[in-house]
Amino acid sequence: MCPAAAACLWSSTAPFSSSVSLRGTRLIPITNVTPLLQSAATFPCIVAKTVTRKQNRDARHQRVRKKVEGTPERPRLSVFRSNKHLYVQVIDDTKMHTLASASTMQKPISQEFDYSSAPTIEVAKKVGEAIAKSCLEKGISKVAFDRGGYPYHGRIEALANSARENGLQF
């Protein structure tokens, strides 16, 4: 093994006998290393980070959550999109309380649409309509939209526009 390759397996700050973890990538230590390679391991090495799509979305969601906060007067409309379903909650962050919710798992929406893989834009419009009706019944007319780290495009945009058309203000 060349010294450069061995140096990339080790961090200059970690003890030589431990392994190094880099956000999703785990490097395994080599036990039989010559003294020449040990001295080469003290130089810093650039290693590519392996970050998943979920970690990227979580980072975007944290940036959004720094700015968007639900209050009793203007609760937060939070969206979560899984592979098979779409969930929306209206949350009062001061009390940590969910005021209203809608999803594709609720019977009126799941019976009306028969989709096999993922909710479509039409399903997202129906969920937006359901959350708007639920909020208006409970006296909530203004919300702060939290897209959950997802791009404001496609199903998320359709859900937001449908909720606006049915009486919610954001």
DSSP file (Angstrom, degrees, kcal/mol; ACC not computed):
  #  RESIDUE AA STRUCTURE BP1 BP2  ACC     N-H-->O    O-->H-N    N-H-->O    O-->H-N    TCO  KAPPA ALPHA  PHI   PSI    X-CA   Y-CA   Z-CA
    1    1 A M              0   0    0      0, 0.0     0, 0.0     0, 0.0     0, 0.0   0.000 360.0 360.0 360.0 138.0    0.0    0.0    0.0
    2    2 A C     >  -     0   0    0      1,-0.1     4,-1.9     4,-0.0     3,-0.2  -0.425 360.0-117.4 -77.9 155.1    1.3    3.4   -0.9
    3    3 A P  H  > S+     0   0    0      0, 0.0     4,-2.2     0, 0.0     5,-0.1   0.837 112.8  56.3 -61.8 -33.5    1.9    6.0    1.9
    4    4 A A  H  > S+     0   0    0      2,-0.2     4,-1.5     1,-0.2     5,-0.1   0.905 107.6  47.8 -66.8 -39.8   -0.7    8.4    0.4
    5    5 A A  H  > S+     0   0    0     -3,-0.2     4,-0.7     1,-0.2    -1,-0.2   0.896 112.8  48.4 -67.6 -39.0   -3.4    5.8    0.5
    6    6 A A  H >< S+     0   0    0     -4,-1.9     3,-0.7     1,-0.2     4,-0.4   0.870 108.2  55.2 -67.9 -35.7   -2.6    4.9    4.1
    7    7 A A  H >< S+     0   0    0     -4,-2.2     3,-1.1     1,-0.2    -1,-0.2   0.855 103.1  55.8 -65.8 -33.7   -2.6    8.6    5.1
    8    8 A C  H 3< S+     0   0    0     -4,-1.5    -1,-0.2     1,-0.2    -2,-0.2   0.701  98.9  62.2 -72.5 -17.9   -6.1    9.0    3.7
    9    9 A L  T << S+     0   0    0     -3,-0.7     2,-0.3    -4,-0.7    11,-0.3   0.615 104.2  55.4 -79.8 -11.0   -7.3    6.2    6.0
   10   10 A W  S <  S-     0   0    0     -3,-1.1     2,-0.4    -4,-0.4    35,-0.2  -0.901  72.6-135.0-127.1 150.1   -6.4    8.1    9.1
   11   11 A S        -     0   0    0     -2,-0.3     3,-0.4     4,-0.2    32,-0.1  -0.805  19.3-133.4 -97.4 144.2   -7.1   11.5   10.6
   12   12 A S  S    S+     0   0    0     -2,-0.4    -1,-0.1     1,-0.2     4,-0.1   0.706 106.1  48.4 -70.8 -17.4   -4.2   13.4   12.1
   13   13 A T  S    S+     0   0    0      2,-0.1    -1,-0.2     3,-0.0     3,-0.1   0.674  96.0  83.0 -95.5 -18.3   -6.3   14.2   15.2
   14   14 A A  S    S-     0   0    0     -3,-0.4     6,-0.1     1,-0.1     2,-0.0  -0.549  89.7 -99.9 -86.6 150.8   -7.5   10.6   16.0
   15   15 A P    >   -     0   0    0      0, 0.0     3,-1.3     0, 0.0    -4,-0.2  -0.342  34.6-116.6 -62.6 151.7   -5.4    8.0   17.9
   16   16 A F  T 3  S+     0   0    0      1,-0.3    -2,-0.1    -4,-0.1    -3,-0.0   0.740 110.2  53.5 -66.8 -23.2   -3.8    5.6   15.6
   17   17 A S  T 3  S+     0   0    0     12,-0.1    -1,-0.3     2,-0.1     2,-0.2   0.500  96.5  79.9 -92.6  -2.8   -5.6    2.6   16.9
   18   18 A S  S <  S-     0   0    0     -3,-1.3     2,-0.3    10,-0.1    -4,-0.1  -0.579  76.0-119.1-102.3 166.2   -9.2    3.9   16.5
   19   19 A S        -     0   0    0     -2,-0.2     2,-0.4    10,-0.1     9,-0.1  -0.680  23.6-130.2 -99.3 159.5  -11.4    4.2   13.4
   20   20 A V  E     -A   27   0A   0      7,-0.7     7,-2.3   -11,-0.3     2,-0.5  -0.896  11.8-154.5-113.5 136.2  -12.7    7.5   12.0
   21   21 A S  E     -A   26   0A   0     -2,-0.4     2,-0.5     5,-0.2     5,-0.2  -0.949   7.5-172.8-113.1 128.1  -16.3    8.2   11.1
   22   22 A L  E >   -A   25   0A   0      3,-3.1     3,-1.6    -2,-0.5    28,-0.7  -0.762  60.1 -70.2-121.8  83.4  -17.1   10.8    8.5
   23   23 A R  T 3  S-     0   0    0     -2,-0.5    27,-0.4     1,-0.3     3,-0.1   0.839 120.8 -11.5  37.7  69.2  -20.9   11.5    8.4
   24   24 A G  T 3  S+     0   0    0      1,-0.2     2,-0.5    27,-0.1    -1,-0.3   0.180 119.5  92.8 101.8 -17.3  -22.1    8.2    6.8
   25   25 A T  E <   -A   22   0A   0     -3,-1.6    -3,-3.1    25,-0.1     2,-0.5  -0.943  55.7-163.6-111.2 128.0  -18.6    6.8    5.8
   26   26 A R  E     -A   21   0A   0     -2,-0.5     2,-0.5    -5,-0.2    -5,-0.2  -0.952   4.9-155.1-115.0 124.9  -16.8    4.6    8.2
   27   27 A L  E     -A   20   0A   0     -7,-2.3    -7,-0.7    -2,-0.5    -2,-0.0  -0.838  10.4-141.4-100.4 132.6  -13.1    4.0    7.7
   28   28 A I        -     0   0    0     -2,-0.5     2,-0.1    -9,-0.1   -10,-0.1  -0.774  20.6-121.6 -94.9 132.2  -11.6    0.7    9.1
   29   29 A P        -     0   0    0      0, 0.0     2,-0.5     0, 0.0   -10,-0.1  -0.372  16.4-129.7 -72.3 152.0   -8.1    1.0   10.6
   30   30 A I        -     0   0    0      1,-0.1     3,-0.2   -24,-0.1   -21,-0.0  -0.888  14.4-162.5-100.0 129.8   -5.2   -1.1    9.3
   31   31 A T  S    S+     0   0    0     -2,-0.5     2,-1.1     1,-0.2    -1,-0.1   0.860  77.2  58.7 -85.0 -36.1   -3.4   -3.0   12.0
   32   32 A N        +     0   0    0      2,-0.0     2,-0.4     0, 0.0    -1,-0.2  -0.709  69.8 150.3 -98.7  85.3   -0.1   -3.9   10.3
   33   33 A V        -     0   0    0     -2,-1.1     5,-0.0    -3,-0.2     0, 0.0  -0.960  41.4-127.5-119.5 132.7    1.4   -0.6    9.3
   34   34 A T     >  -     0   0    0     -2,-0.4     4,-1.7     1,-0.1     3,-0.4  -0.312  28.3-108.0 -72.5 159.8    5.1    0.1    9.0
   35   35 A P  H  > S+     0   0    0      0, 0.0     4,-1.8     0, 0.0     5,-0.2   0.818 119.3  59.5 -58.9 -31.4    6.7    3.1   10.9
   36   36 A L  H  > S+     0   0    0      1,-0.2     4,-1.4     2,-0.2     5,-0.1   0.911 107.2  45.6 -63.1 -41.2    7.1    4.9    7.6
   37   37 A L  H  > S+     0   0    0     -3,-0.4     4,-1.2     1,-0.2    -1,-0.2   0.827 107.1  59.2 -71.5 -30.7    3.4    4.8    7.0
   38   38 A Q  H  < S+     0   0    0     -4,-1.7     4,-0.2     1,-0.2     3,-0.2   0.897 106.4  47.2 -64.0 -38.9    2.7    5.9   10.6
   39   39 A S  H >< S+     0   0    0     -4,-1.8     3,-1.1     1,-0.2    -1,-0.2   0.845 109.3  54.0 -71.5 -31.3    4.6    9.1   10.0
   40   40 A A  H >< S+     0   0    0     -4,-1.4     3,-1.1     1,-0.2    -1,-0.2   0.757  97.5  67.4 -70.0 -23.5    2.8    9.7    6.7
   41   41 A A  T 3< S+     0   0    0     -4,-1.2    -1,-0.2     1,-0.2    -2,-0.2   0.564  83.7  72.8 -75.6  -7.5   -0.5    9.4    8.6
   42   42 A T  T <  S+     0   0    0     -3,-1.1    -1,-0.2    -4,-0.2    -2,-0.1   0.652  78.6  89.4 -81.8 -13.5    0.1   12.6   10.5
   43   43 A F  S <  S-     0   0    0     -3,-1.1   -33,-0.1    -4,-0.2     2,-0.1  -0.620  88.0-109.4 -81.3 141.2   -0.6   14.7    7.5
   44   44 A P        -     0   0    0      0, 0.0     2,-0.4     0, 0.0   -33,-0.1  -0.386  34.2-158.3 -68.4 149.1   -4.2   15.8    6.9
   45   45 A C        -     0   0    0    -35,-0.2     2,-0.5   -38,-0.1   -33,-0.1  -0.980  15.9-124.8-131.0 141.1   -6.0   14.2    4.1
   46   46 A I        -     0   0    0     -2,-0.4     2,-0.4     2,-0.0   -38,-0.0  -0.760  31.4-177.8 -87.8 124.3   -9.0   15.4    2.1
   47   47 A V        -     0   0    0     -2,-0.5     2,-0.1   -38,-0.0    -2,-0.0  -0.977  29.1-113.6-124.6 135.9  -11.8   12.8    2.1
   48   48 A A        -     0   0    0     -2,-0.4     2,-0.3     1,-0.1   -26,-0.1  -0.421  31.2-125.4 -68.1 139.4  -15.1   13.1    0.3
   49   49 A K        -     0   0    0     -2,-0.1     2,-0.7   -25,-0.0   -26,-0.1  -0.651  12.0-147.6 -86.1 142.8  -18.1   13.4    2.5
   50   50 A T        +     0   0    0    -28,-0.7     2,-0.4   -27,-0.4   -25,-0.1  -0.932  25.2 172.0-111.0 108.1  -21.0   11.0    2.0
   51   51 A V        -     0   0    0     -2,-0.7   -27,-0.1   -27,-0.1     2,-0.1  -0.961  23.4-134.8-121.2 133.2  -24.2   12.7    2.9
   52   52 A T     >  -     0   0    0     -2,-0.4     4,-1.8     1,-0.1     5,-0.1  -0.320  24.5-111.1 -82.0 166.2  -27.6   11.1    2.3
   53   53 A R  H  > S+     0   0    0      1,-0.2     4,-2.4     2,-0.2     5,-0.2   0.855 118.9  55.3 -64.5 -35.2  -30.6   12.9    0.8
   54   54 A K  H  > S+     0   0    0      2,-0.2     4,-2.7     1,-0.2    -1,-0.2   0.901 106.2  50.4 -65.7 -40.0  -32.4   12.7    4.1
   55   55 A Q  H  > S+     0   0    0      2,-0.2     4,-2.0     1,-0.2    -1,-0.2   0.889 110.7  49.7 -65.2 -37.9  -29.5   14.4    5.9
   56   56 A N  H  X S+     0   0    0     -4,-1.8     4,-2.1     2,-0.2    -2,-0.2   0.920 112.1  47.7 -64.2 -43.2  -29.6   17.2    3.2
   57   57 A R  H  X S+     0   0    0     -4,-2.4     4,-2.7     1,-0.2    -2,-0.2   0.904 110.2  52.3 -65.0 -41.3  -33.4   17.6    3.7
   58   58 A D  H  X S+     0   0    0     -4,-2.7     4,-2.2     1,-0.2    -1,-0.2   0.886 108.8  50.4 -62.1 -38.4  -33.0   17.7    7.5
   59   59 A A  H  X S+     0   0    0     -4,-2.0     4,-1.7     2,-0.2    -1,-0.2   0.915 111.9  47.0 -65.8 -42.1  -30.4   20.4    7.1
   60   60 A R  H  X S+     0   0    0     -4,-2.1     4,-2.1     1,-0.2    89,-0.3   0.899 111.1  52.7 -64.2 -39.7  -32.7   22.5    4.9
   61   61 A H  H  X S+     0   0    0     -4,-2.7     4,-2.7    87,-0.3    -2,-0.2   0.894 106.9  51.9 -64.2 -39.5  -35.6   21.9    7.4
   62   62 A Q  H  X S+     0   0    0     -4,-2.2     4,-1.1     2,-0.2    -1,-0.2   0.885 108.7  51.0 -64.0 -37.8  -33.5   23.2   10.2
   63   63 A R  H  X S+     0   0    0     -4,-1.7     4,-0.6     1,-0.2     3,-0.2   0.897 112.5  46.3 -65.3 -39.1  -32.7   26.3    8.3
   64   64 A V  H >X S+     0   0    0     -4,-2.1     4,-2.1     1,-0.2     3,-1.3   0.909 108.6  55.7 -67.7 -41.4  -36.4   26.8    7.6
   65   65 A R  H 3< S+     0   0    0     -4,-2.7    -1,-0.2     1,-0.3    -2,-0.2   0.710  95.4  66.4 -68.3 -20.5  -37.3   26.2   11.2
   66   66 A K  H 3< S+     0   0    0     -4,-1.1    -1,-0.3    -3,-0.2    -2,-0.2   0.823 115.3  29.4 -65.1 -29.2  -35.0   28.9   12.4
   67   67 A K  H << S+     0   0    0     -3,-1.3     2,-0.6    -4,-0.6    -2,-0.2   0.748 111.9  67.6-102.0 -29.4  -37.2   31.4   10.7
   68   68 A V     <  +     0   0    0     -4,-2.1     2,-0.4    76,-0.0    -1,-0.1  -0.850  57.3 165.9-103.9 120.4  -40.7   29.8   10.9
   69   69 A E        -     0   0    0     -2,-0.6     2,-0.4     5,-0.1     5,-0.1  -0.998  30.5-129.6-134.7 137.2  -42.3   29.4   14.3
   70   70 A G        +     0   0    0     -2,-0.4    24,-0.6     6,-0.1    23,-0.4  -0.710  27.2 179.8 -88.3 132.3  -45.9   28.6   15.1
   71   71 A T        -     0   0    0      3,-1.9    22,-0.0    -2,-0.4    20,-0.0  -0.750  44.4-102.7-119.0 168.9  -47.7   30.8   17.6
   72   72 A P  S    S+     0   0    0      0, 0.0    -1,-0.0     0, 0.0    -2,-0.0   0.861 124.8  44.6 -61.9 -32.7  -51.3   30.6   18.9
   73   73 A E  S    S+     0   0    0      1,-0.3    69,-0.3    67,-0.1    -3,-0.0   0.845 131.9  19.7 -78.3 -33.3  -52.3   33.5   16.6
   74   74 A R  S    S-     0   0    0     67,-0.1    -3,-1.9    66,-0.1    -1,-0.3  -0.718  82.6-166.1-138.2  83.2  -50.4   32.1   13.6
   75   75 A P        -     0   0    0      0, 0.0    69,-2.6     0, 0.0     2,-0.4  -0.176  27.9-100.5 -69.8 166.0  -49.7   28.3   13.9
   76   76 A R  E     -Bc  91 144B   0     15,-2.9    15,-3.1    67,-0.2     2,-0.8  -0.745  20.6-146.9 -92.5 129.4  -47.2   26.5   11.7
   77   77 A L  E     -Bc  90 145B   0     67,-3.2    69,-3.1    -2,-0.4     2,-0.4  -0.856  25.0-166.1 -95.1 103.6  -48.5   24.4    8.8
   78   78 A S  E     -Bc  89 146B   0     11,-3.0    11,-2.4    -2,-0.8     2,-0.4  -0.773   5.5-158.7-101.1 134.7  -45.9   21.6    8.6
   79   79 A V  E     -B   88   0B   0     67,-1.5     2,-0.4    -2,-0.4     9,-0.2  -0.919   8.6-176.1-114.4 135.1  -45.7   19.2    5.6
   80   80 A F  E     -B   87   0B   0      7,-2.7     7,-3.1    -2,-0.4     2,-0.5  -1.000   6.1-165.3-128.7 132.7  -44.1   15.8    5.6
   81   81 A R  E     +B   86   0B   0     -2,-0.4     5,-0.2     5,-0.2     2,-0.2  -0.962   9.3 178.6-120.7 115.5  -43.8   13.8    2.4
   82   82 A S        -     0   0    0      3,-2.4    -2,-0.0    -2,-0.5     5,-0.0  -0.435  47.4 -93.9-101.9-175.5  -43.0   10.0    2.5
   83   83 A N  S    S+     0   0    0      1,-0.2     3,-0.1    -2,-0.2    -1,-0.0   0.820 122.3  20.7 -68.4 -29.4  -42.7    7.6   -0.4
   84   84 A K  S    S+     0   0    0     34,-0.2     2,-0.3     1,-0.1    -1,-0.2   0.650 124.0  34.4-113.6 -20.0  -46.3    6.5   -0.1
   85   85 A H        -     0   0    0     33,-0.1    -3,-2.4    34,-0.1     2,-0.4  -0.827  57.0-138.2-137.5 171.1  -48.1    9.3    1.8
   86   86 A L  E     -B   81   0B   0     -2,-0.3    18,-1.6    -5,-0.2     2,-0.4  -0.999  21.6-168.9-132.8 127.5  -48.4   13.0    2.4
   87   87 A Y  E     -BD  80 103B   0     -7,-3.1    -7,-2.7    -2,-0.4     2,-0.4  -0.940   5.2-174.5-123.2 140.5  -49.0   14.4    5.9
   88   88 A V  E     -BD  79 102B   0     14,-2.8    14,-2.4    -2,-0.4     2,-0.3  -1.000   4.7-179.9-134.7 135.1  -49.9   17.9    7.0
   89   89 A Q  E     -BD  78 101B   0    -11,-2.4   -11,-3.0    -2,-0.4     2,-0.6  -0.979  23.3-143.9-132.4 146.9  -50.2   19.3   10.6
   90   90 A V  E     -BD  77 100B   0     10,-3.0     9,-3.2    -2,-0.3    10,-1.2  -0.966  33.1-170.8-107.8 118.6  -51.0   22.7   12.0
   91   91 A I  E     -BD  76  98B   0    -15,-3.1   -15,-2.9    -2,-0.6     2,-0.8  -0.911  28.7-149.9-123.1 134.7  -48.8   23.1   15.1
   92   92 A D  E  >> - D   0  97B   0      5,-2.9     5,-1.9    -2,-0.4     4,-1.0  -0.902  16.8-167.3 -95.7 107.1  -48.7   25.6   17.9
   93   93 A D  T  45S+     0   0    0     -2,-0.8   -22,-0.2   -23,-0.4    -1,-0.1   0.709  79.7  64.1 -73.6 -20.4  -45.0   25.6   18.8
   94   94 A T  T  45S+     0   0    0    -24,-0.6    -1,-0.2     1,-0.2   -23,-0.1   0.879 119.2  25.0 -70.6 -35.4  -45.4   27.5   22.1
   95   95 A K  T  45S-     0   0    0     -3,-0.5    -2,-0.2     2,-0.1    -1,-0.2   0.470 103.0-126.8-101.5  -5.4  -47.5   24.7   23.6
   96   96 A M  T  <5 +     0   0    0     -4,-1.0     2,-0.4     1,-0.2    -3,-0.2   0.953  62.7 143.9  54.3  52.2  -46.1   21.9   21.3
   97   97 A H  E   < -D   92   0B   0     -5,-1.9    -5,-2.9     0, 0.0     2,-0.6  -0.973  52.9-133.6-129.2 133.4  -49.6   21.0   20.4
   98   98 A T  E     -D   91   0B   0     -2,-0.4    -7,-0.2    -7,-0.2     3,-0.1  -0.774  20.7-177.6 -86.2 122.2  -51.1   19.8   17.1
   99   99 A L  E     -     0   0B   0     -9,-3.2     2,-0.3    -2,-0.6    -8,-0.2   0.828  65.2  -4.3 -90.5 -35.7  -54.2   21.8   16.3
  100  100 A A  E     -D   90   0B   0    -10,-1.2   -10,-3.0     2,-0.0     2,-0.3  -0.984  62.7-173.4-153.9 156.4  -55.3   20.1   13.1
  101  101 A S  E     -D   89   0B   0     -2,-0.3     2,-0.3   -12,-0.2   -12,-0.2  -0.991   6.6-179.2-151.8 157.8  -54.0   17.5   10.7
  102  102 A A  E     +D   88   0B   0    -14,-2.4   -14,-2.8    -2,-0.3     2,-0.3  -0.975  11.7 163.5-152.7 150.2  -54.7   15.8    7.4
  103  103 A S  E >   -D   87   0B   0     -2,-0.3     3,-1.0   -16,-0.2     6,-0.2  -0.970  51.3-101.9-158.7 170.8  -53.1   13.1    5.4
  104  104 A T  T 3  S+     0   0    0    -18,-1.6   -17,-0.1    -2,-0.3    20,-0.0   0.544 114.0  69.0 -76.3  -6.1  -53.5   10.6    2.6
  105  105 A M  T 3  S+     0   0    0    -19,-0.3    -1,-0.2     4,-0.1     2,-0.1   0.609  74.6 104.1 -86.9 -11.5  -54.1    7.9    5.1
  106  106 A Q  S X> S-     0   0    0     -3,-1.0     4,-2.8     1,-0.1     3,-0.5  -0.461  81.1-119.8 -71.3 144.2  -57.5    9.5    6.2
  107  107 A K  H 3> S+     0   0    0      1,-0.2     4,-2.5     2,-0.2     5,-0.3   0.865 106.0  54.5 -57.6 -45.9  -60.5    7.6    4.8
  108  108 A P  H 3> S+     0   0    0      0, 0.0     4,-0.9     0, 0.0    -1,-0.2   0.892 118.1  36.4 -59.2 -36.3  -62.1   10.3    2.8
  109  109 A I  H <> S+     0   0    0     -3,-0.5     4,-1.8    -6,-0.2    -2,-0.2   0.905 117.3  49.6 -81.3 -42.9  -58.9   11.0    0.8
  110  110 A S  H  < S+     0   0    0     -4,-2.8    -3,-0.2     1,-0.2    -1,-0.1   0.828 113.1  47.3 -69.0 -30.3  -57.6    7.4    0.6
  111  111 A Q  H  < S+     0   0    0     -4,-2.5    -1,-0.2    -5,-0.3    -2,-0.2   0.827 110.1  52.7 -78.2 -30.8  -61.0    6.1   -0.7
  112  112 A E  H  < S+     0   0    0     -4,-0.9     2,-0.4    -5,-0.3    -2,-0.2   0.888 112.2  44.7 -72.6 -38.2  -61.4    8.8   -3.2
  113  113 A F     <  -     0   0    0     -4,-1.8     2,-0.7    -5,-0.1    -1,-0.1  -0.904  63.6-163.4-111.5 133.7  -58.0    8.3   -4.9
  114  114 A D        +     0   0    0     -2,-0.4     2,-0.4    -3,-0.0    -3,-0.1  -0.844  25.0 163.2-114.4  93.1  -56.6    4.9   -5.8
  115  115 A Y        -     0   0    0     -2,-0.7    -2,-0.0    -5,-0.1     0, 0.0  -0.867  25.8-160.1-112.6 146.5  -52.9    5.5   -6.4
  116  116 A S  S    S+     0   0    0     -2,-0.4    -1,-0.1     2,-0.1     0, 0.0   0.873  79.0  16.2 -94.8 -40.9  -50.3    2.7   -6.4
  117  117 A S  S    S-     0   0    0      1,-0.4    -2,-0.1     0, 0.0     0, 0.0   0.914 120.7 -14.8-103.5 -62.5  -46.9    4.3   -5.8
  118  118 A A  S    S-     0   0    0    -32,-0.0    -1,-0.4     0, 0.0   -34,-0.2  -0.949  75.6 -83.5-143.3 158.5  -47.0    7.9   -4.4
  119  119 A P        -     0   0    0      0, 0.0    36,-0.1     0, 0.0     2,-0.1  -0.419  46.8-143.5 -66.4 138.8  -49.5   10.6   -4.0
  120  120 A T     >  -     0   0    0     -2,-0.1     4,-2.1     1,-0.1     5,-0.1  -0.244  31.1 -91.5 -92.0-177.2  -49.9   12.7   -7.1
  121  121 A I  H  > S+     0   0    0      1,-0.2     4,-2.1     2,-0.2     5,-0.1   0.860 127.1  55.2 -65.1 -35.6  -50.5   16.5   -7.5
  122  122 A E  H  > S+     0   0    0      2,-0.2     4,-1.7     1,-0.2    -1,-0.2   0.898 108.2  48.4 -63.9 -40.2  -54.3   15.9   -7.5
  123  123 A V  H  > S+     0   0    0      2,-0.2     4,-2.2     1,-0.2    -2,-0.2   0.895 109.4  52.9 -66.0 -40.1  -54.0   14.0   -4.1
  124  124 A A  H  X S+     0   0    0     -4,-2.1     4,-2.3     1,-0.2    -2,-0.2   0.879 107.0  52.6 -63.7 -37.6  -51.9   16.9   -2.7
  125  125 A K  H  X S+     0   0    0     -4,-2.1     4,-2.1     1,-0.2    -1,-0.2   0.900 109.1  49.8 -63.3 -39.7  -54.6   19.4   -3.7
  126  126 A K  H  X S+     0   0    0     -4,-1.7     4,-2.2     2,-0.2    -2,-0.2   0.888 110.0  49.9 -67.2 -38.6  -57.2   17.3   -1.9
  127  127 A V  H  X S+     0   0    0     -4,-2.2     4,-2.4     2,-0.2     5,-0.2   0.898 110.1  51.3 -66.2 -39.8  -55.0   17.1    1.2
  128  128 A G  H  X S+     0   0    0     -4,-2.3     4,-1.9     1,-0.2    -2,-0.2   0.885 110.4  48.8 -62.4 -39.2  -54.6   20.9    1.1
  129  129 A E  H  X S+     0   0    0     -4,-2.1     4,-2.2     2,-0.2    -2,-0.2   0.903 111.0  50.5 -65.8 -41.4  -58.4   21.3    0.8
  130  130 A A  H  X S+     0   0    0     -4,-2.2     4,-2.2     1,-0.2    -2,-0.2   0.901 111.2  47.0 -65.3 -41.9  -58.9   19.0    3.8
  131  131 A I  H  X S+     0   0    0     -4,-2.4     4,-2.3     2,-0.2    -1,-0.2   0.871 111.3  52.3 -70.0 -34.5  -56.5   20.8    6.0
  132  132 A A  H  X S+     0   0    0     -4,-1.9     4,-2.5    -5,-0.2    -2,-0.2   0.925 111.4  46.1 -65.8 -43.5  -58.0   24.2    5.1
  133  133 A K  H  X S+     0   0    0     -4,-2.2     4,-2.0     1,-0.2    -2,-0.2   0.910 112.9  50.4 -64.3 -41.6  -61.5   23.0    6.0
  134  134 A S  H  X S+     0   0    0     -4,-2.2     4,-1.1     1,-0.2    -2,-0.2   0.896 112.8  46.4 -63.6 -40.6  -60.2   21.5    9.2
  135  135 A C  H  <>S+     0   0    0     -4,-2.3     5,-2.9     1,-0.2     3,-0.4   0.915 111.0  50.8 -68.8 -42.8  -58.5   24.8   10.2
  136  136 A L  H ><5S+     0   0    0     -4,-2.5     3,-1.0     1,-0.2    -1,-0.2   0.849 106.2  56.0 -66.3 -32.9  -61.4   27.0    9.3
  137  137 A E  H 3<5S+     0   0    0     -4,-2.0    -1,-0.2     1,-0.2    -2,-0.2   0.837 109.9  46.7 -63.7 -31.9  -63.7   24.8   11.4
  138  138 A K  T 3<5S-     0   0    0     -4,-1.1    -1,-0.2    -3,-0.4    -2,-0.2   0.348 123.1-104.5 -93.8   6.0  -61.4   25.4   14.4
  139  139 A G  T < 5S+     0   0    0     -3,-1.0     2,-0.6    -4,-0.3    -3,-0.2   0.691  75.7 136.0  83.6  18.9  -61.2   29.1   13.8
  140  140 A I      < +     0   0    0     -5,-2.9    -1,-0.3     1,-0.1    -2,-0.2  -0.894  11.0 153.3-102.4 119.2  -57.7   29.2   12.3
  141  141 A S        +     0   0    0     -2,-0.6    28,-2.7     1,-0.2     2,-0.4   0.645  59.2  56.0-116.5 -23.8  -57.4   31.4    9.3
  142  142 A K  B     +e  169   0C   0    -69,-0.3     2,-0.3    26,-0.2    -1,-0.2  -0.941  61.1 166.6-116.0 132.9  -53.7   32.4    9.3
  143  143 A V        -     0   0    0     26,-2.8     2,-0.5    -2,-0.4   -67,-0.2  -0.931  35.2-124.2-136.3 161.0  -50.8   30.0    9.3
  144  144 A A  E     -c   76   0B   0    -69,-2.6   -67,-3.2    -2,-0.3     2,-0.5  -0.948  34.3-129.7-104.4 123.4  -47.0   30.0    8.7
  145  145 A F  E     -c   77   0B   0     -2,-0.5     2,-0.6    25,-0.2   -67,-0.2  -0.620  22.1-172.2 -83.4 124.1  -46.1   27.5    5.9
  146  146 A D  E     -c   78   0B   0    -69,-3.1   -67,-1.5    -2,-0.5   -85,-0.0  -0.942   6.7-167.2-114.6 106.0  -43.3   25.1    6.8
  147  147 A R    >   -     0   0    0     -2,-0.6     3,-1.2   -69,-0.2    -1,-0.1   0.516  35.4-126.0 -75.6  -3.9  -42.3   23.2    3.6
  148  148 A G  T 3   -     0   0    0      1,-0.3   -87,-0.3   -87,-0.1   -67,-0.1   0.727  63.3 -58.6  71.3  23.8  -40.3   20.7    5.7
  149  149 A G  T 3  S+     0   0    0      1,-0.3    -1,-0.3   -89,-0.3   -89,-0.1   0.434 106.3 125.8  85.3  -2.1  -37.1   21.1    3.7
  150  150 A Y  S <  S-     0   0    0     -3,-1.2    -1,-0.3   -71,-0.1    -3,-0.1  -0.590  71.2 -96.6 -86.5 152.2  -38.7   20.0    0.5
  151  151 A P        -     0   0    0      0, 0.0     2,-2.2     0, 0.0     5,-0.3  -0.410  34.8-113.7 -65.6 143.9  -38.5   22.2   -2.6
  152  152 A Y  S    S+     0   0    0      4,-0.1     2,-0.3    -2,-0.1    -5,-0.0  -0.539  84.4  99.2 -78.4  80.0  -41.5   24.4   -3.1
  153  153 A H  S >  S-     0   0    0     -2,-2.2     3,-1.2     0, 0.0     2,-0.2  -0.981  73.4  -4.2-161.5 150.3  -42.5   22.6   -6.3
  154  154 A G  T 3> S+     0   0    0     -2,-0.3     4,-2.5     1,-0.3     5,-0.2  -0.399 128.0   8.6  67.6-122.9  -44.9   19.8   -7.4
  155  155 A R  H 3> S+     0   0    0     -2,-0.2     4,-2.3     1,-0.2    -1,-0.3   0.859 132.2  51.5 -64.3 -37.8  -46.9   18.3   -4.6
  156  156 A I  H <> S+     0   0    0     -3,-1.2     4,-2.2    -5,-0.3    -1,-0.2   0.924 112.8  45.3 -66.6 -43.9  -45.8   20.8   -2.0
  157  157 A E  H  > S+     0   0    0      2,-0.2     4,-2.7     1,-0.2     5,-0.2   0.900 112.9  50.8 -65.0 -41.7  -46.7   23.7   -4.2
  158  158 A A  H  X S+     0   0    0     -4,-2.5     4,-2.2     2,-0.2    -2,-0.2   0.900 110.5  49.6 -63.7 -41.1  -50.1   22.1   -5.1
  159  159 A L  H  X S+     0   0    0     -4,-2.3     4,-2.2     2,-0.2    -2,-0.2   0.928 112.9  46.7 -62.1 -46.2  -50.9   21.5   -1.4
  160  160 A A  H  X S+     0   0    0     -4,-2.2     4,-2.2     1,-0.2    -2,-0.2   0.919 113.3  47.9 -64.7 -44.4  -50.1   25.1   -0.5
  161  161 A N  H  X S+     0   0    0     -4,-2.7     4,-2.5     1,-0.2    -1,-0.2   0.892 111.8  50.3 -64.7 -39.1  -52.1   26.6   -3.4
  162  162 A S  H  X S+     0   0    0     -4,-2.2     4,-1.4    -5,-0.2    -1,-0.2   0.897 109.9  49.8 -65.8 -40.3  -55.1   24.4   -2.6
  163  163 A A  H  <>S+     0   0    0     -4,-2.2     5,-2.3     2,-0.2    -2,-0.2   0.898 112.2  48.9 -65.1 -39.2  -55.0   25.4    1.1
  164  164 A R  H ><5S+     0   0    0     -4,-2.2     3,-1.6     1,-0.2    -2,-0.2   0.918 109.1  52.1 -63.8 -44.2  -54.8   29.1    0.0
  165  165 A E  H 3<5S+     0   0    0     -4,-2.5    -1,-0.2     1,-0.3    -2,-0.2   0.785 107.1  54.3 -63.9 -27.4  -57.7   28.7   -2.4
  166  166 A N  T 3<5S-     0   0    0     -4,-1.4    -1,-0.3    -5,-0.2    -2,-0.2   0.243 132.1 -81.2 -95.6  12.9  -59.8   27.2    0.3
  167  167 A G  T < 5S+     0   0    0     -3,-1.6     2,-0.2     1,-0.3    -3,-0.2   0.336  84.6 127.7 116.3  -8.4  -59.4   30.1    2.8
  168  168 A L      < -     0   0    0     -5,-2.3     2,-0.5   -26,-0.1    -1,-0.3  -0.596  43.4-148.9 -81.9 144.6  -56.0   29.7    4.6
  169  169 A Q  B      e  142   0C   0    -28,-2.7   -26,-2.8    -2,-0.2    -5,-0.0  -0.952 360.0 360.0-113.7 128.9  -53.7   32.7    4.6
  170  170 A F              0   0    0     -2,-0.5   -25,-0.2   -28,-0.2    -1,-0.1   0.305 360.0 360.0-135.7 360.0  -49.9   32.5    4.6
